[in-house]
Amino acid sequence: MISILDYGSGNINAIATLVKLSNISYEIVTHPGQLASATKILLPGVGAFDRTMSTFRASGMANAVRMRLEDRSVACLGICVGMHVLANSSEEGSLEGMGLVPGQVRRFHPEDIPESPKVPHMGWNTIEVHKPHPLLAGIDMAQGFYFLHSYHYECDSADDVIATARHGRDFDAVVGTDRVFGVQFHPEKSHDNGIRLVRNFVDL
């Protein structure tokens, strides 16, 4: 069972469709109390950091996720802006993040990106694995994943970087501690690789 958080910032239908294609049972969580028995938490996010963080906190979901993660059998996966809220802060806003994977979210600087289009980074891109991880088992590395973003994660510790991608410069594309993970790309737009990634997360 996977719990997909609906707190007002995320393409819930697309995420639910991806989970269905992965043949995984799921529930859409709209109230913090529903997380009481969650073991795998999927945290989507669409839009700007401050708006996402505000709705996340106002819904009560942020505190519920933090409390649920005190149980070491529970894991969480953030997607795109849902990944960004795992950081300490973001250059896209002024609010504090969750600090679950210590780091900052930085804006791409156009002068660092000679190719076009510059920002946002949009389209298919490969990733480079920095340390083997079950989350990426069976992934077609030649195909890669679909990205759409203007900001990128920058972990405080290299130990939390699972894989990077490149858009003018290298950036952290898959990050994680032992039970909290984030991906910059969109699994729901990444076809077979997206399906496999979600299946791997559930199987952790």
CYANA upper distance limits for C-alpha pairs under 8 A (distance plus 0.5 A):
  1 MET  CA     24 ILE  CA      7.09
  1 MET  CA     25 SER  CA      5.40
  1 MET  CA     26 TYR  CA      5.51
  1 MET  CA     27 GLU  CA      7.90
  1 MET  CA     38 ALA  CA      8.40
  1 MET  CA     39 THR  CA      8.03
  1 MET  CA     40 LYS  CA      7.49
  1 MET  CA    202 VAL  CA      8.24
  2 ILE  CA     24 ILE  CA      7.86
  2 ILE  CA     25 SER  CA      7.03
  2 ILE  CA     26 TYR  CA      5.12
  2 ILE  CA     27 GLU  CA      6.96
  2 ILE  CA     38 ALA  CA      7.82
  2 ILE  CA     39 THR  CA      7.63
  2 ILE  CA     40 LYS  CA      5.47
  2 ILE  CA     41 ILE  CA      6.53
  2 ILE  CA     42 LEU  CA      7.47
  2 ILE  CA    202 VAL  CA      7.55
  3 SER  CA     26 TYR  CA      6.29
  3 SER  CA     27 GLU  CA      5.61
  3 SER  CA     28 ILE  CA      6.46
  3 SER  CA     29 VAL  CA      6.72
  3 SER  CA     35 LEU  CA      8.09
  3 SER  CA     38 ALA  CA      6.77
  3 SER  CA     39 THR  CA      8.25
  3 SER  CA     40 LYS  CA      6.56
  3 SER  CA     41 ILE  CA      5.38
  3 SER  CA     42 LEU  CA      6.47
  4 ILE  CA     12 ILE  CA      8.11
  4 ILE  CA     15 ILE  CA      8.40
  4 ILE  CA     16 ALA  CA      8.14
  4 ILE  CA     26 TYR  CA      7.69
  4 ILE  CA     27 GLU  CA      6.69
  4 ILE  CA     28 ILE  CA      5.33
  4 ILE  CA     29 VAL  CA      6.31
  4 ILE  CA     41 ILE  CA      6.68
  4 ILE  CA     42 LEU  CA      5.31
  4 ILE  CA     43 LEU  CA      6.91
  4 ILE  CA     44 PRO  CA      8.17
  5 LEU  CA     28 ILE  CA      6.52
  5 LEU  CA     29 VAL  CA      5.37
  5 LEU  CA     30 THR  CA      7.01
  5 LEU  CA     41 ILE  CA      7.77
  5 LEU  CA     42 LEU  CA      6.77
  5 LEU  CA     43 LEU  CA      6.14
  5 LEU  CA     44 PRO  CA      7.51
  5 LEU  CA     61 MET  CA      8.37
  6 ASP  CA     10 GLY  CA      7.45
  6 ASP  CA     12 ILE  CA      7.17
  6 ASP  CA     28 ILE  CA      6.96
  6 ASP  CA     29 VAL  CA      6.22
  6 ASP  CA     30 THR  CA      5.70
  6 ASP  CA     44 PRO  CA      8.47
  7 TYR  CA     30 THR  CA      6.80
  7 TYR  CA     55 THR  CA      6.84
  7 TYR  CA     56 PHE  CA      6.38
  7 TYR  CA     59 SER  CA      6.47
  7 TYR  CA     61 MET  CA      7.60
  8 GLY  CA     55 THR  CA      6.90
  8 GLY  CA     56 PHE  CA      8.26
  9 SER  CA     44 PRO  CA      7.69
  9 SER  CA     45 GLY  CA      5.63
  9 SER  CA     46 VAL  CA      6.02
  9 SER  CA     47 GLY  CA      7.83
  9 SER  CA     52 THR  CA      6.36
  9 SER  CA     55 THR  CA      7.65
  9 SER  CA     56 PHE  CA      8.37
 10 GLY  CA     44 PRO  CA      5.58
 10 GLY  CA     45 GLY  CA      4.79
 10 GLY  CA     46 VAL  CA      5.35
 11 ASN  CA     15 ILE  CA      6.93
 11 ASN  CA     44 PRO  CA      7.60
 11 ASN  CA     45 GLY  CA      7.79
 11 ASN  CA     46 VAL  CA      7.40
 12 ILE  CA     16 ALA  CA      6.51
 12 ILE  CA     44 PRO  CA      7.96
 13 ASN  CA     17 THR  CA      6.62
 14 ALA  CA     18 LEU  CA      6.81
 14 ALA  CA    188 GLU  CA      6.64
 15 ILE  CA     19 VAL  CA      6.84
 15 ILE  CA     44 PRO  CA      8.33
 15 ILE  CA    188 GLU  CA      6.36
 16 ALA  CA     20 LYS  CA      6.71
 16 ALA  CA     26 TYR  CA      8.36
 17 THR  CA     21 LEU  CA      6.78
 17 THR  CA    188 GLU  CA      8.40
 18 LEU  CA     22 SER  CA      6.87
 18 LEU  CA    187 PRO  CA      8.32
 18 LEU  CA    188 GLU  CA      6.07
 18 LEU  CA    194 GLY  CA      8.06
 18 LEU  CA    195 ILE  CA      6.76
 19 VAL  CA     23 ASN  CA      7.06
 19 VAL  CA     24 ILE  CA      6.24
 19 VAL  CA     25 SER  CA      8.10
 19 VAL  CA     26 TYR  CA      7.83
 19 VAL  CA    195 ILE  CA      7.71
 19 VAL  CA    198 VAL  CA      7.56
 20 LYS  CA     24 ILE  CA      6.41
 20 LYS  CA     25 SER  CA      7.81
 21 LEU  CA    195 ILE  CA      7.23
 22 SER  CA    195 ILE  CA      5.89
 22 SER  CA    196 ARG  CA      7.75
 22 SER  CA    198 VAL  CA      7.64
 22 SER  CA    199 ARG  CA      6.61
 24 ILE  CA    199 ARG  CA      8.06
 29 VAL  CA     34 GLN  CA      6.54
 29 VAL  CA     35 LEU  CA      7.72
 30 THR  CA     34 GLN  CA      7.98
 31 HIS  CA     35 LEU  CA      8.23
 31 HIS  CA     59 SER  CA      7.93
 31 HIS  CA     60 GLY  CA      8.15
 31 HIS  CA     61 MET  CA      7.76
 32 PRO  CA     36 ALA  CA      8.26
 32 PRO  CA     59 SER  CA      8.01
 32 PRO  CA     60 GLY  CA      6.35
 32 PRO  CA     61 MET  CA      5.69
 32 PRO  CA     64 ALA  CA      6.17
 33 GLY  CA     64 ALA  CA      8.23
 34 GLN  CA     38 ALA  CA      8.06
 35 LEU  CA     64 ALA  CA      7.38
 35 LEU  CA     65 VAL  CA      7.93
 35 LEU  CA     68 ARG  CA      7.69
 36 ALA  CA     68 ARG  CA      7.48
 38 ALA  CA     68 ARG  CA      8.16
 38 ALA  CA     74 VAL  CA      7.68
 39 THR  CA     73 SER  CA      7.02
 39 THR  CA     74 VAL  CA      4.90
 39 THR  CA     75 ALA  CA      6.77
 40 LYS  CA     74 VAL  CA      6.38
 40 LYS  CA     75 ALA  CA      5.59
 40 LYS  CA     76 CYS  CA      6.35
 40 LYS  CA     77 LEU  CA      8.43
 40 LYS  CA    201 PHE  CA      8.41
 40 LYS  CA    202 VAL  CA      6.98
 41 ILE  CA     74 VAL  CA      8.22
 41 ILE  CA     75 ALA  CA      6.75
 41 ILE  CA     76 CYS  CA      5.06
 41 ILE  CA     77 LEU  CA      6.78
 42 LEU  CA     76 CYS  CA      6.41
 42 LEU  CA     77 LEU  CA      5.51
 42 LEU  CA     78 GLY  CA      6.63
 42 LEU  CA     79 ILE  CA      8.31
 43 LEU  CA     76 CYS  CA      7.69
 43 LEU  CA     77 LEU  CA      6.40
 43 LEU  CA     78 GLY  CA      5.02
 43 LEU  CA     79 ILE  CA      6.71
 43 LEU  CA     82 GLY  CA      5.80
 43 LEU  CA     83 MET  CA      8.10
 44 PRO  CA     78 GLY  CA      6.41
 44 PRO  CA     79 ILE  CA      5.51
 44 PRO  CA     80 CYS  CA      7.53
 44 PRO  CA     81 VAL  CA      7.53
 44 PRO  CA     82 GLY  CA      5.23
 44 PRO  CA     83 MET  CA      8.30
 45 GLY  CA     52 THR  CA      7.18
 45 GLY  CA     78 GLY  CA      8.32
 45 GLY  CA     79 ILE  CA      6.89
 45 GLY  CA     80 CYS  CA      6.65
 45 GLY  CA     81 VAL  CA      5.09
 45 GLY  CA     82 GLY  CA      4.79
 45 GLY  CA     83 MET  CA      8.23
 46 VAL  CA     52 THR  CA      7.85
 46 VAL  CA     80 CYS  CA      7.75
 46 VAL  CA     81 VAL  CA      6.34
 46 VAL  CA     82 GLY  CA      8.05
 47 GLY  CA     51 ARG  CA      7.88
 47 GLY  CA     52 THR  CA      7.36
 47 GLY  CA     81 VAL  CA      7.42
 48 ALA  CA     52 THR  CA      6.67
 48 ALA  CA     81 VAL  CA      7.88
 48 ALA  CA     92 GLU  CA      7.40
 48 ALA  CA     93 GLY  CA      8.32
 49 PHE  CA     53 MET  CA      6.47
 49 PHE  CA     81 VAL  CA      7.03
 49 PHE  CA     84 HIS  CA      7.68
 49 PHE  CA     85 VAL  CA      7.61
 49 PHE  CA     90 SER  CA      7.49
 49 PHE  CA     92 GLU  CA      6.47
 49 PHE  CA     93 GLY  CA      6.50
 50 ASP  CA     54 SER  CA      6.41
 50 ASP  CA     92 GLU  CA      7.84
 50 ASP  CA     93 GLY  CA      5.72
 50 ASP  CA     94 SER  CA      7.34
 50 ASP  CA     95 LEU  CA      6.44
 51 ARG  CA     55 THR  CA      6.72
 52 THR  CA     56 PHE  CA      6.49
 52 THR  CA     81 VAL  CA      7.92
 52 THR  CA     82 GLY  CA      8.45
 52 THR  CA     85 VAL  CA      8.31
 53 MET  CA     57 ARG  CA      6.65
 53 MET  CA     85 VAL  CA      6.91
 53 MET  CA     95 LEU  CA      7.83
 53 MET  CA     97 GLY  CA      7.49
 54 SER  CA     58 ALA  CA      6.46
 55 THR  CA     59 SER  CA      6.38
 56 PHE  CA     60 GLY  CA      7.26
 56 PHE  CA     61 MET  CA      6.24
 56 PHE  CA     62 ALA  CA      6.01
 57 ARG  CA     61 MET  CA      6.66
 57 ARG  CA     62 ALA  CA      5.58
 57 ARG  CA     63 ASN  CA      7.54
 60 GLY  CA     64 ALA  CA      6.83
 61 MET  CA     65 VAL  CA      6.46
 62 ALA  CA     66 ARG  CA      6.82
 62 ALA  CA     98 MET  CA      8.30
 63 ASN  CA     67 MET  CA      6.65
 64 ALA  CA     68 ARG  CA      6.52
 65 VAL  CA     69 LEU  CA      6.62
 66 ARG  CA     70 GLU  CA      7.43
 67 MET  CA     71 ASP  CA      8.42
 68 ARG  CA     74 VAL  CA      7.50
 69 LEU  CA     74 VAL  CA      6.16
 69 LEU  CA     75 ALA  CA      7.43
 69 LEU  CA     76 CYS  CA      8.44
 70 GLU  CA     74 VAL  CA      8.40
 72 ARG  CA    179 ARG  CA      8.23
 74 VAL  CA    179 ARG  CA      7.52
 75 ALA  CA    179 ARG  CA      5.16
 75 ALA  CA    180 VAL  CA      6.22
 75 ALA  CA    181 PHE  CA      8.45
 76 CYS  CA    179 ARG  CA      6.94
 76 CYS  CA    180 VAL  CA      5.37
 76 CYS  CA    181 PHE  CA      6.63
 77 LEU  CA     83 MET  CA      7.94
 77 LEU  CA    180 VAL  CA      6.60
 77 LEU  CA    181 PHE  CA      5.24
 77 LEU  CA    182 GLY  CA      5.92
 77 LEU  CA    183 VAL  CA      8.13
 77 LEU  CA    201 PHE  CA      8.15
 78 GLY  CA     82 GLY  CA      4.90
 78 GLY  CA     83 MET  CA      4.57
 78 GLY  CA     84 HIS  CA      8.18
 78 GLY  CA     86 LEU  CA      7.93
 78 GLY  CA    181 PHE  CA      6.74
 78 GLY  CA    182 GLY  CA      4.99
 78 GLY  CA    183 VAL  CA      6.86
 79 ILE  CA     83 MET  CA      5.37
 79 ILE  CA    182 GLY  CA      6.41
 79 ILE  CA    183 VAL  CA      5.72
 79 ILE  CA    184 GLN  CA      6.65
 79 ILE  CA    185 PHE  CA      7.53
 79 ILE  CA    186 HIS  CA      7.16
 79 ILE  CA    187 PRO  CA      8.41
 80 CYS  CA     84 HIS  CA      7.05
 80 CYS  CA    149 HIS  CA      8.21
 80 CYS  CA    182 GLY  CA      8.08
 80 CYS  CA    183 VAL  CA      6.64
 80 CYS  CA    184 GLN  CA      5.03
 80 CYS  CA    185 PHE  CA      6.54
 80 CYS  CA    186 HIS  CA      7.16
 81 VAL  CA     85 VAL  CA      6.93
 81 VAL  CA    184 GLN  CA      8.25
 82 GLY  CA     86 LEU  CA      7.73
 82 GLY  CA    182 GLY  CA      8.05
 83 MET  CA     87 ALA  CA      8.10
 83 MET  CA    181 PHE  CA      8.08
 83 MET  CA    182 GLY  CA      5.03
 83 MET  CA    183 VAL  CA      6.55
 83 MET  CA    184 GLN  CA      7.13
 84 HIS  CA     90 SER  CA      7.94
 84 HIS  CA     97 GLY  CA      8.21
 84 HIS  CA    105 VAL  CA      6.91
 84 HIS  CA    152 HIS  CA      8.44
 84 HIS  CA    153 TYR  CA      7.22
 84 HIS  CA    182 GLY  CA      8.27
 85 VAL  CA     89 SER  CA      8.20
 85 VAL  CA     97 GLY  CA      5.46
 85 VAL  CA     98 MET  CA      6.35
 85 VAL  CA     99 GLY  CA      8.28
 86 LEU  CA     97 GLY  CA      6.56
 86 LEU  CA     98 MET  CA      5.48
 86 LEU  CA     99 GLY  CA      5.96
 86 LEU  CA    100 LEU  CA      5.63
 86 LEU  CA    101 VAL  CA      6.14
 86 LEU  CA    102 PRO  CA      8.13
 86 LEU  CA    182 GLY  CA      8.07
 87 ALA  CA     97 GLY  CA      5.84
 87 ALA  CA     98 MET  CA      6.44
 87 ALA  CA     99 GLY  CA      5.21
 87 ALA  CA    100 LEU  CA      6.87
 87 ALA  CA    101 VAL  CA      6.11
 87 ALA  CA    102 PRO  CA      5.99
 87 ALA  CA    103 GLY  CA      5.54
 87 ALA  CA    104 GLN  CA      6.03
 87 ALA  CA    105 VAL  CA      7.36
 87 ALA  CA    153 TYR  CA      8.23
 88 ASN  CA     96 GLU  CA      6.44
 88 ASN  CA     97 GLY  CA      5.09
 88 ASN  CA     98 MET  CA      6.47
 88 ASN  CA     99 GLY  CA      4.74
 88 ASN  CA    100 LEU  CA      8.17
 88 ASN  CA    101 VAL  CA      8.25
 88 ASN  CA    102 PRO  CA      6.38
 88 ASN  CA    103 GLY  CA      6.11
 88 ASN  CA    104 GLN  CA      6.23
 89 SER  CA     93 GLY  CA      8.36
 89 SER  CA     94 SER  CA      7.93
 89 SER  CA     95 LEU  CA      7.30
 89 SER  CA     96 GLU  CA      5.62
 89 SER  CA     97 GLY  CA      5.55
 89 SER  CA     99 GLY  CA      8.27
 89 SER  CA    103 GLY  CA      7.81
 89 SER  CA    104 GLN  CA      5.63
 89 SER  CA    105 VAL  CA      6.81
 90 SER  CA     94 SER  CA      7.55
 90 SER  CA     95 LEU  CA      8.23
 90 SER  CA     96 GLU  CA      8.28
 90 SER  CA     97 GLY  CA      8.07
 90 SER  CA    104 GLN  CA      6.10
 90 SER  CA    105 VAL  CA      4.84
 90 SER  CA    106 ARG  CA      6.81
 91 GLU  CA    104 GLN  CA      8.28
 91 GLU  CA    105 VAL  CA      6.55
 91 GLU  CA    106 ARG  CA      5.98
 91 GLU  CA    107 ARG  CA      6.94
 92 GLU  CA    105 VAL  CA      8.15
 92 GLU  CA    106 ARG  CA      8.11
 92 GLU  CA    107 ARG  CA      7.77
 92 GLU  CA    151 TYR  CA      8.09
 99 GLY  CA    103 GLY  CA      7.80
100 LEU  CA    180 VAL  CA      7.57
101 VAL  CA    155 CYS  CA      7.79
101 VAL  CA    160 ASP  CA      7.81
101 VAL  CA    175 VAL  CA      8.08
101 VAL  CA    176 GLY  CA      6.85
101 VAL  CA    177 THR  CA      6.94
101 VAL  CA    180 VAL  CA      7.63
101 VAL  CA    181 PHE  CA      8.25
102 PRO  CA    155 CYS  CA      6.55
102 PRO  CA    156 ASP  CA      6.15
102 PRO  CA    157 SER  CA      8.01
103 GLY  CA    153 TYR  CA      7.58
103 GLY  CA    154 GLU  CA      6.00
103 GLY  CA    155 CYS  CA      4.64
103 GLY  CA    156 ASP  CA      5.12
103 GLY  CA    157 SER  CA      8.25
104 GLN  CA    153 TYR  CA      6.55
104 GLN  CA    154 GLU  CA      5.81
104 GLN  CA    155 CYS  CA      7.02
104 GLN  CA    156 ASP  CA      8.02
105 VAL  CA    151 TYR  CA      6.86
105 VAL  CA    152 HIS  CA      5.90
105 VAL  CA    153 TYR  CA      5.00
105 VAL  CA    154 GLU  CA      6.40
106 ARG  CA    151 TYR  CA      5.89
106 ARG  CA    152 HIS  CA      5.85
106 ARG  CA    153 TYR  CA      6.82
106 ARG  CA    154 GLU  CA      7.40
107 ARG  CA    150 SER  CA      6.61
107 ARG  CA    151 TYR  CA      4.78
107 ARG  CA    152 HIS  CA      6.81
108 PHE  CA    112 ASP  CA      8.11
108 PHE  CA    119 VAL  CA      7.54
108 PHE  CA    150 SER  CA      6.46
108 PHE  CA    151 TYR  CA      6.26
108 PHE  CA    152 HIS  CA      7.56
109 HIS  CA    113 ILE  CA      7.62
110 PRO  CA    114 PRO  CA      8.04
110 PRO  CA    118 LYS  CA      6.44
110 PRO  CA    119 VAL  CA      7.25
112 ASP  CA    168 GLY  CA      6.19
112 ASP  CA    169 ARG  CA      7.28
113 ILE  CA    118 LYS  CA      6.35
113 ILE  CA    167 HIS  CA      7.18
113 ILE  CA    168 GLY  CA      4.58
113 ILE  CA    169 ARG  CA      7.61
114 PRO  CA    118 LYS  CA      7.72
114 PRO  CA    168 GLY  CA      7.00
115 GLU  CA    168 GLY  CA      7.68
117 PRO  CA    121 HIS  CA      7.70
117 PRO  CA    122 MET  CA      8.43
119 VAL  CA    149 HIS  CA      8.22
119 VAL  CA    150 SER  CA      6.21
120 PRO  CA    148 LEU  CA      6.98
120 PRO  CA    149 HIS  CA      5.74
120 PRO  CA    150 SER  CA      4.95
121 HIS  CA    147 PHE  CA      7.09
121 HIS  CA    148 LEU  CA      6.01
121 HIS  CA    149 HIS  CA      5.88
121 HIS  CA    150 SER  CA      6.57
121 HIS  CA    167 HIS  CA      7.33
122 MET  CA    146 TYR  CA      7.94
122 MET  CA    147 PHE  CA      5.74
122 MET  CA    148 LEU  CA      4.84
122 MET  CA    149 HIS  CA      7.17
123 GLY  CA    146 TYR  CA      5.76
123 GLY  CA    147 PHE  CA      5.78
123 GLY  CA    148 LEU  CA      7.04
124 TRP  CA    143 GLN  CA      8.29
124 TRP  CA    144 GLY  CA      6.97
124 TRP  CA    145 PHE  CA      5.90
124 TRP  CA    146 TYR  CA      4.83
124 TRP  CA    147 PHE  CA      6.60
125 ASN  CA    143 GLN  CA      8.15
125 ASN  CA    144 GLY  CA      5.88
125 ASN  CA    145 PHE  CA      6.14
125 ASN  CA    146 TYR  CA      6.87
125 ASN  CA    147 PHE  CA      7.50
125 ASN  CA    165 ALA  CA      7.65
125 ASN  CA    166 ARG  CA      8.32
126 THR  CA    141 MET  CA      6.79
126 THR  CA    142 ALA  CA      7.00
126 THR  CA    143 GLN  CA      7.05
126 THR  CA    144 GLY  CA      4.56
126 THR  CA    145 PHE  CA      6.83
126 THR  CA    165 ALA  CA      6.87
127 ILE  CA    141 MET  CA      7.38
127 ILE  CA    144 GLY  CA      6.72
127 ILE  CA    145 PHE  CA      8.28
127 ILE  CA    163 ALA  CA      6.74
127 ILE  CA    164 THR  CA      6.03
127 ILE  CA    165 ALA  CA      5.07
127 ILE  CA    166 ARG  CA      8.11
127 ILE  CA    173 ALA  CA      7.79
128 GLU  CA    163 ALA  CA      5.81
128 GLU  CA    164 THR  CA      5.74
128 GLU  CA    165 ALA  CA      6.58
129 VAL  CA    162 ILE  CA      6.58
129 VAL  CA    163 ALA  CA      4.70
129 VAL  CA    164 THR  CA      7.09
130 HIS  CA    161 VAL  CA      7.39
130 HIS  CA    162 ILE  CA      5.89
130 HIS  CA    163 ALA  CA      5.62
130 HIS  CA    164 THR  CA      7.79
131 LYS  CA    161 VAL  CA      8.28
131 LYS  CA    162 ILE  CA      5.94
131 LYS  CA    163 ALA  CA      7.62
132 PRO  CA    136 LEU  CA      8.01
132 PRO  CA    162 ILE  CA      7.80
133 HIS  CA    137 ALA  CA      7.35
133 HIS  CA    162 ILE  CA      7.62
134 PRO  CA    200 ASN  CA      7.08
134 PRO  CA    204 LEU  CA      7.47
135 LEU  CA    197 LEU  CA      6.64
135 LEU  CA    200 ASN  CA      5.61
135 LEU  CA    201 PHE  CA      6.20
135 LEU  CA    204 LEU  CA      7.82
136 LEU  CA    197 LEU  CA      6.80
136 LEU  CA    200 ASN  CA      7.61
137 ALA  CA    197 LEU  CA      8.36
137 ALA  CA    200 ASN  CA      7.48
138 GLY  CA    196 ARG  CA      7.76
139 ILE  CA    144 GLY  CA      8.50
139 ILE  CA    193 ASN  CA      6.15
139 ILE  CA    196 ARG  CA      7.29
139 ILE  CA    197 LEU  CA      7.83
140 ASP  CA    144 GLY  CA      7.00
140 ASP  CA    193 ASN  CA      6.98
143 GLN  CA    193 ASN  CA      8.45
144 GLY  CA    190 SER  CA      8.26
144 GLY  CA    193 ASN  CA      7.81
145 PHE  CA    185 PHE  CA      6.66
145 PHE  CA    186 HIS  CA      7.58
145 PHE  CA    187 PRO  CA      7.57
145 PHE  CA    189 LYS  CA      8.29
145 PHE  CA    190 SER  CA      5.62
145 PHE  CA    193 ASN  CA      7.47
145 PHE  CA    194 GLY  CA      7.96
146 TYR  CA    185 PHE  CA      6.06
146 TYR  CA    186 HIS  CA      6.17
146 TYR  CA    187 PRO  CA      7.77
146 TYR  CA    189 LYS  CA      6.48
146 TYR  CA    190 SER  CA      5.81
147 PHE  CA    184 GLN  CA      7.50
147 PHE  CA    185 PHE  CA      4.95
147 PHE  CA    186 HIS  CA      6.50
148 LEU  CA    185 PHE  CA      7.39
148 LEU  CA    186 HIS  CA      8.09
149 HIS  CA    184 GLN  CA      8.40
152 HIS  CA    171 PHE  CA      7.00
152 HIS  CA    172 ASP  CA      7.45
152 HIS  CA    173 ALA  CA      8.27
152 HIS  CA    184 GLN  CA      7.79
153 TYR  CA    171 PHE  CA      7.31
153 TYR  CA    172 ASP  CA      6.01
153 TYR  CA    173 ALA  CA      7.72
153 TYR  CA    184 GLN  CA      8.24
154 GLU  CA    171 PHE  CA      7.38
154 GLU  CA    172 ASP  CA      6.44
155 CYS  CA    160 ASP  CA      7.06
155 CYS  CA    161 VAL  CA      7.28
155 CYS  CA    172 ASP  CA      7.72
155 CYS  CA    175 VAL  CA      8.11
156 ASP  CA    160 ASP  CA      8.44
157 SER  CA    161 VAL  CA      7.92
160 ASP  CA    175 VAL  CA      6.02
160 ASP  CA    176 GLY  CA      5.64
160 ASP  CA    177 THR  CA      6.26
161 VAL  CA    172 ASP  CA      6.84
161 VAL  CA    173 ALA  CA      8.48
161 VAL  CA    174 VAL  CA      6.90
161 VAL  CA    175 VAL  CA      5.19
161 VAL  CA    176 GLY  CA      7.09
162 ILE  CA    172 ASP  CA      8.41
162 ILE  CA    173 ALA  CA      8.33
162 ILE  CA    174 VAL  CA      5.78
162 ILE  CA    175 VAL  CA      5.70
162 ILE  CA    176 GLY  CA      7.25
163 ALA  CA    172 ASP  CA      6.81
163 ALA  CA    173 ALA  CA      6.17
163 ALA  CA    174 VAL  CA      5.42
163 ALA  CA    175 VAL  CA      7.42
164 THR  CA    170 ASP  CA      6.81
164 THR  CA    171 PHE  CA      5.89
164 THR  CA    172 ASP  CA      4.95
164 THR  CA    173 ALA  CA      5.14
164 THR  CA    174 VAL  CA      6.98
165 ALA  CA    170 ASP  CA      6.14
165 ALA  CA    171 PHE  CA      6.11
165 ALA  CA    172 ASP  CA      7.04
165 ALA  CA    173 ALA  CA      6.18
166 ARG  CA    170 ASP  CA      4.82
166 ARG  CA    171 PHE  CA      6.61
167 HIS  CA    171 PHE  CA      8.11
172 ASP  CA    184 GLN  CA      8.36
173 ALA  CA    182 GLY  CA      8.44
173 ALA  CA    183 VAL  CA      6.18
173 ALA  CA    184 GLN  CA      5.54
173 ALA  CA    185 PHE  CA      7.59
174 VAL  CA    181 PHE  CA      7.83
174 VAL  CA    182 GLY  CA      6.22
174 VAL  CA    183 VAL  CA      5.09
174 VAL  CA    184 GLN  CA      7.04
175 VAL  CA    181 PHE  CA      6.09
175 VAL  CA    182 GLY  CA      5.72
175 VAL  CA    183 VAL  CA      7.08
176 GLY  CA    180 VAL  CA      5.89
176 GLY  CA    181 PHE  CA      4.55
176 GLY  CA    182 GLY  CA      6.70
177 THR  CA    181 PHE  CA      7.00
186 HIS  CA    190 SER  CA      6.86
186 HIS  CA    194 GLY  CA      8.00
187 PRO  CA    191 HIS  CA      7.78
187 PRO  CA    193 ASN  CA      7.62
187 PRO  CA    194 GLY  CA      4.37
187 PRO  CA    195 ILE  CA      7.50
187 PRO  CA    197 LEU  CA      7.77
187 PRO  CA    198 VAL  CA      8.21
188 GLU  CA    194 GLY  CA      6.38
188 GLU  CA    195 ILE  CA      8.14
189 LYS  CA    194 GLY  CA      7.56
190 SER  CA    194 GLY  CA      5.29
190 SER  CA    195 ILE  CA      8.32
191 HIS  CA    195 ILE  CA      6.99
192 ASP  CA    196 ARG  CA      6.63
193 ASN  CA    197 LEU  CA      6.54
194 GLY  CA    198 VAL  CA      6.88
195 ILE  CA    199 ARG  CA      6.78
196 ARG  CA    200 ASN  CA      6.55
197 LEU  CA    201 PHE  CA      6.75
198 VAL  CA    202 VAL  CA      6.84
199 ARG  CA    203 ASP  CA      6.72
200 ASN  CA    204 LEU  CA      6.74
